[in-house]
Every structure is written in structure tokens, then in C-alpha cells.
Amino acid sequence: MLLGDSITAVQEKIPIKVAVFDNGTLGFVELEMKVEGLLDAYTNLENPDFAKVAQAIGFHAQRVEPAEQLETAVRDWIAAPGPALLRCRDRSDGARHASKSPRSSAPRSIRPKRCSRVAPATCGSW
């Protein structure tokens, strides 16, 4: 979702619910880089507080840090009139990324094949 889409949701009072699972990384980009045997450089992020950004444009927004608050936060998020954002911080993945080596460690067995019979247009895109 882009910022302009979010502003439209507020102006039109569209009751969309957005969940942000913030693990502080570009996990899929990192996986693609590993598959190509590249260093997974610049995949750790310094993200803004997405709840504050959403509140600034008019969303009902909240952050969930301790897991014990999740059930109550989800109920409030779903019940909120108009657009709402729930930001959950996933620390487990971020901690794993912070301590690992910059070298690619993806086992050869999980690397996808270069070409696919199902989608030949994507041949070599990995």
C-alpha cells in the first residue's frame, strides 16, 4: 500500500485494516540475493514507526510490542471505524539477522532451478 492509497482511505473513510509485521529486514530480497550467491548486503532496515506514520495521515493505529497485548490490540484494530493499522514487531527474525555472517549460507539444495516449465517467462530471473 502506498502513502497516496492510505490518504485516499482516510478521505473516503474506507474501513480497511492493515497489518504490518516489521522484522527490520527485506527478507525476500535477502533470499533472492542468497540464491544468486551474492552477499545479502543492505537488507537490514531502520524502519520508521509505521503506527505513527499512519496516525499522522488519519488512520487509527497502534503498536504491539509485548505479545501479551496482541489479542486486545487485534480486537481494537478490527473494531476501529474507518482505516486502521496494527504494527507488530517481530524480534525473532531481526535478532537472527543481526548475528549472522554476511556471506551467503543458503544450502544448494534449496536454491530454485534456473528455468521453470510452468512459467518459462521467468527463466533466469532468480
PyRosetta script that sets phi, psi and omega in degrees:
from pyrosetta import init, pose_from_sequence

init()
pose = pose_from_sequence("MLLGDSITAVQEKIPIKVAVFDNGTLGFVELEMKVEGLLDAYTNLENPDFAKVAQAIGFHAQRVEPAEQLETAVRDWIAAPGPALLRCRDRSDGARHASKSPRSSAPRSIRPKRCSRVAPATCGSW")
pose.set_psi(1, 133.3)
pose.set_omega(1, -179.6)
pose.set_phi(2, -92.9)
pose.set_psi(2, 163.6)
pose.set_omega(2, -179.4)
pose.set_phi(3, -60.5)
pose.set_psi(3, -40.6)
pose.set_omega(3, 178.0)
pose.set_phi(4, -61.5)
pose.set_psi(4, -38.0)
pose.set_omega(4, 176.9)
pose.set_phi(5, -63.5)
pose.set_psi(5, -39.8)
pose.set_omega(5, 179.8)
pose.set_phi(6, -64.8)
pose.set_psi(6, -42.2)
pose.set_omega(6, 178.9)
pose.set_phi(7, -63.6)
pose.set_psi(7, -40.2)
pose.set_omega(7, 177.3)
pose.set_phi(8, -62.7)
pose.set_psi(8, -42.4)
pose.set_omega(8, 178.6)
pose.set_phi(9, -59.2)
pose.set_psi(9, -39.1)
pose.set_omega(9, 178.4)
pose.set_phi(10, -68.8)
pose.set_psi(10, -48.3)
pose.set_omega(10, -178.0)
pose.set_phi(11, -61.8)
pose.set_psi(11, -39.0)
pose.set_omega(11, -177.7)
pose.set_phi(12, -92.3)
pose.set_psi(12, 0.9)
pose.set_omega(12, -179.8)
pose.set_phi(13, 53.9)
pose.set_psi(13, 43.9)
pose.set_omega(13, 178.7)
pose.set_phi(14, -79.4)
pose.set_psi(14, 121.9)
pose.set_omega(14, -173.7)
pose.set_phi(15, -80.7)
pose.set_psi(15, 54.9)
pose.set_omega(15, 178.3)
pose.set_phi(16, -81.0)
pose.set_psi(16, 151.8)
pose.set_omega(16, 177.2)
pose.set_phi(17, -119.5)
pose.set_psi(17, 125.3)
pose.set_omega(17, -177.1)
pose.set_phi(18, -117.4)
pose.set_psi(18, 126.8)
pose.set_omega(18, 175.8)
pose.set_phi(19, -109.8)
pose.set_psi(19, 128.7)
pose.set_omega(19, 178.0)
pose.set_phi(20, -113.5)
pose.set_psi(20, 117.0)
pose.set_omega(20, 175.2)
pose.set_phi(21, -101.0)
pose.set_psi(21, 98.8)
pose.set_omega(21, -173.2)
pose.set_phi(22, -94.0)
pose.set_psi(22, 106.6)
pose.set_omega(22, 176.9)
pose.set_phi(23, -105.5)
pose.set_psi(23, 4.7)
pose.set_omega(23, 175.9)
pose.set_phi(24, 73.7)
pose.set_psi(24, 15.0)
pose.set_omega(24, -179.7)
pose.set_phi(25, -139.7)
pose.set_psi(25, 162.9)
pose.set_omega(25, 168.9)
pose.set_phi(26, -99.1)
pose.set_psi(26, 75.7)
pose.set_omega(26, -171.1)
pose.set_phi(27, -58.6)
pose.set_psi(27, -43.2)
pose.set_omega(27, -178.3)
pose.set_phi(28, -70.6)
pose.set_psi(28, -39.3)
pose.set_omega(28, 177.1)
pose.set_phi(29, -62.0)
pose.set_psi(29, -41.3)
pose.set_omega(29, 178.2)
pose.set_phi(30, -60.9)
pose.set_psi(30, -43.5)
pose.set_omega(30, 178.9)
pose.set_phi(31, -61.4)
pose.set_psi(31, -44.0)
pose.set_omega(31, 178.4)
pose.set_phi(32, -61.0)
pose.set_psi(32, -40.2)
pose.set_omega(32, 179.4)
pose.set_phi(33, -65.0)
pose.set_psi(33, -42.1)
pose.set_omega(33, 179.1)
pose.set_phi(34, -62.8)
pose.set_psi(34, -40.8)
pose.set_omega(34, -179.5)
pose.set_phi(35, -59.9)
pose.set_psi(35, -35.7)
pose.set_omega(35, 178.8)
pose.set_phi(36, -83.0)
pose.set_psi(36, -1.4)
pose.set_omega(36, 179.8)
pose.set_phi(37, 79.4)
pose.set_psi(37, 18.5)
pose.set_omega(37, -179.6)
pose.set_phi(38, -91.9)
pose.set_psi(38, 161.1)
pose.set_omega(38, 172.2)
pose.set_phi(39, -69.4)
pose.set_psi(39, 140.7)
pose.set_omega(39, 179.0)
pose.set_phi(40, -87.6)
pose.set_psi(40, 63.2)
pose.set_omega(40, -177.5)
pose.set_phi(41, -82.6)
pose.set_psi(41, 144.8)
pose.set_omega(41, 174.3)
pose.set_phi(42, 63.3)
pose.set_psi(42, 32.4)
pose.set_omega(42, 176.5)
pose.set_phi(43, -103.5)
pose.set_psi(43, -11.0)
pose.set_omega(43, 173.2)
pose.set_phi(44, -84.7)
pose.set_psi(44, 135.0)
pose.set_omega(44, -172.8)
pose.set_phi(45, -115.7)
pose.set_psi(45, 151.2)
pose.set_omega(45, 168.3)
pose.set_phi(46, -106.9)
pose.set_psi(46, 85.4)
pose.set_omega(46, -174.9)
pose.set_phi(47, -77.4)
pose.set_psi(47, 151.5)
pose.set_omega(47, 172.3)
pose.set_phi(48, -74.2)
pose.set_psi(48, 172.4)
pose.set_omega(48, 173.6)
pose.set_phi(49, -79.1)
pose.set_psi(49, 99.4)
pose.set_omega(49, -174.7)
pose.set_phi(50, -60.5)
pose.set_psi(50, -31.2)
pose.set_omega(50, 177.9)
pose.set_phi(51, -64.9)
pose.set_psi(51, -41.3)
pose.set_omega(51, 178.7)
pose.set_phi(52, -67.9)
pose.set_psi(52, -38.4)
pose.set_omega(52, 177.2)
pose.set_phi(53, -61.8)
pose.set_psi(53, -46.0)
pose.set_omega(53, -179.6)
pose.set_phi(54, -63.8)
pose.set_psi(54, -41.8)
pose.set_omega(54, 178.3)
pose.set_phi(55, -62.7)
pose.set_psi(55, -36.8)
pose.set_omega(55, -179.0)
pose.set_phi(56, -62.6)
pose.set_psi(56, -27.6)
pose.set_omega(56, 179.6)
pose.set_phi(57, -100.2)
pose.set_psi(57, 0.5)
pose.set_omega(57, 173.2)
pose.set_phi(58, 111.8)
pose.set_psi(58, 5.6)
pose.set_omega(58, 175.8)
pose.set_phi(59, -74.9)
pose.set_psi(59, 150.9)
pose.set_omega(59, 162.0)
pose.set_phi(60, -76.9)
pose.set_psi(60, 122.4)
pose.set_omega(60, -175.1)
pose.set_phi(61, -143.0)
pose.set_psi(61, 146.7)
pose.set_omega(61, 176.3)
pose.set_phi(62, -150.4)
pose.set_psi(62, 156.4)
pose.set_omega(62, 178.0)
pose.set_phi(63, -105.5)
pose.set_psi(63, 144.3)
pose.set_omega(63, 174.2)
pose.set_phi(64, -120.6)
pose.set_psi(64, 112.9)
pose.set_omega(64, 178.1)
pose.set_phi(65, -102.1)
pose.set_psi(65, -63.2)
pose.set_omega(65, 177.5)
pose.set_phi(66, -75.9)
pose.set_psi(66, 137.1)
pose.set_omega(66, -178.6)
pose.set_phi(67, -60.3)
pose.set_psi(67, -25.3)
pose.set_omega(67, -179.5)
pose.set_phi(68, -63.4)
pose.set_psi(68, -22.8)
pose.set_omega(68, -179.1)
pose.set_phi(69, -87.8)
pose.set_psi(69, -5.1)
pose.set_omega(69, -171.5)
pose.set_phi(70, -61.9)
pose.set_psi(70, -48.5)
pose.set_omega(70, -176.3)
pose.set_phi(71, -59.9)
pose.set_psi(71, -46.6)
pose.set_omega(71, 178.5)
pose.set_phi(72, -64.0)
pose.set_psi(72, -41.6)
pose.set_omega(72, -179.3)
pose.set_phi(73, -63.6)
pose.set_psi(73, -40.6)
pose.set_omega(73, 179.3)
pose.set_phi(74, -65.6)
pose.set_psi(74, -41.0)
pose.set_omega(74, 177.5)
pose.set_phi(75, -61.0)
pose.set_psi(75, -45.4)
pose.set_omega(75, 178.6)
pose.set_phi(76, -63.4)
pose.set_psi(76, -41.5)
pose.set_omega(76, -179.3)
pose.set_phi(77, -60.8)
pose.set_psi(77, -47.9)
pose.set_omega(77, -179.3)
pose.set_phi(78, -67.9)
pose.set_psi(78, -36.9)
pose.set_omega(78, -177.6)
pose.set_phi(79, -77.9)
pose.set_psi(79, -14.2)
pose.set_omega(79, -176.4)
pose.set_phi(80, -63.2)
pose.set_psi(80, 133.2)
pose.set_omega(80, 175.5)
pose.set_phi(81, -74.6)
pose.set_psi(81, 142.1)
pose.set_omega(81, 179.6)
pose.set_phi(82, 76.3)
pose.set_psi(82, -166.0)
pose.set_omega(82, -177.2)
pose.set_phi(83, -69.9)
pose.set_psi(83, 142.7)
pose.set_omega(83, -179.1)
pose.set_phi(84, -143.6)
pose.set_psi(84, 146.3)
pose.set_omega(84, 179.4)
pose.set_phi(85, -127.3)
pose.set_psi(85, 136.3)
pose.set_omega(85, 176.1)
pose.set_phi(86, -121.0)
pose.set_psi(86, 120.2)
pose.set_omega(86, -178.4)
pose.set_phi(87, -107.4)
pose.set_psi(87, 120.1)
pose.set_omega(87, 178.3)
pose.set_phi(88, -113.6)
pose.set_psi(88, 132.5)
pose.set_omega(88, 179.1)
pose.set_phi(89, -95.5)
pose.set_psi(89, 122.0)
pose.set_omega(89, 177.2)
pose.set_phi(90, -99.5)
pose.set_psi(90, 99.7)
pose.set_omega(90, -177.1)
pose.set_phi(91, -81.8)
pose.set_psi(91, -22.4)
pose.set_omega(91, -176.5)
pose.set_phi(92, -62.5)
pose.set_psi(92, -44.9)
pose.set_omega(92, -178.8)
pose.set_phi(93, -70.8)
pose.set_psi(93, -40.4)
pose.set_omega(93, 179.3)
pose.set_phi(94, -62.8)
pose.set_psi(94, -38.9)
pose.set_omega(94, 179.1)
pose.set_phi(95, -66.3)
pose.set_psi(95, -37.9)
pose.set_omega(95, 178.9)
pose.set_phi(96, -64.3)
pose.set_psi(96, -42.2)
pose.set_omega(96, -177.9)
pose.set_phi(97, -70.0)
pose.set_psi(97, -33.1)
pose.set_omega(97, -176.9)
pose.set_phi(98, -68.0)
pose.set_psi(98, -26.1)
pose.set_omega(98, -174.2)
pose.set_phi(99, -102.6)
pose.set_psi(99, -0.3)
pose.set_omega(99, -174.1)
pose.set_phi(100, -93.0)
pose.set_psi(100, 162.2)
pose.set_omega(100, -179.5)
pose.set_phi(101, -70.3)
pose.set_psi(101, 148.6)
pose.set_omega(101, 179.0)
pose.set_phi(102, -72.9)
pose.set_psi(102, -11.8)
pose.set_omega(102, 178.8)
pose.set_phi(103, -74.9)
pose.set_psi(103, 147.3)
pose.set_omega(103, 176.5)
pose.set_phi(104, -64.9)
pose.set_psi(104, 129.8)
pose.set_omega(104, -179.9)
pose.set_phi(105, -121.3)
pose.set_psi(105, 15.1)
pose.set_omega(105, -179.9)
pose.set_phi(106, -68.9)
pose.set_psi(106, 124.6)
pose.set_omega(106, 178.3)
pose.set_phi(107, -62.6)
pose.set_psi(107, 145.0)
pose.set_omega(107, -179.1)
pose.set_phi(108, -57.2)
pose.set_psi(108, -32.4)
pose.set_omega(108, -175.9)
pose.set_phi(109, -65.9)
pose.set_psi(109, -22.5)
pose.set_omega(109, -179.3)
pose.set_phi(110, -98.3)
pose.set_psi(110, -0.2)
pose.set_omega(110, 178.9)
pose.set_phi(111, -74.8)
pose.set_psi(111, 132.7)
pose.set_omega(111, -179.0)
pose.set_phi(112, -69.7)
pose.set_psi(112, 157.4)
pose.set_omega(112, 176.7)
pose.set_phi(113, -71.2)
pose.set_psi(113, 156.2)
pose.set_omega(113, -177.3)
pose.set_phi(114, -65.5)
pose.set_psi(114, -35.9)
pose.set_omega(114, -176.5)
pose.set_phi(115, -125.7)
pose.set_psi(115, 150.7)
pose.set_omega(115, 179.9)
pose.set_phi(116, -123.5)
pose.set_psi(116, 134.0)
pose.set_omega(116, 176.3)
pose.set_phi(117, -69.1)
pose.set_psi(117, -29.4)
pose.set_omega(117, -177.7)
pose.set_phi(118, -73.8)
pose.set_psi(118, -43.9)
pose.set_omega(118, -176.5)
pose.set_phi(119, -129.2)
pose.set_psi(119, 76.9)
pose.set_omega(119, -177.4)
pose.set_phi(120, -63.3)
pose.set_psi(120, -21.5)
pose.set_omega(120, -179.5)
pose.set_phi(121, -65.1)
pose.set_psi(121, -22.4)
pose.set_omega(121, -179.4)
pose.set_phi(122, -92.7)
pose.set_psi(122, 7.1)
pose.set_omega(122, -177.7)
pose.set_phi(123, -56.3)
pose.set_psi(123, 123.5)
pose.set_omega(123, 178.4)
pose.set_phi(124, 82.4)
pose.set_psi(124, 3.3)
pose.set_omega(124, -178.5)
pose.set_phi(125, -76.2)
pose.set_psi(125, -16.0)
pose.set_omega(125, 178.6)
pose.set_phi(126, -81.2)
pose.dump_pdb("model.pdb")
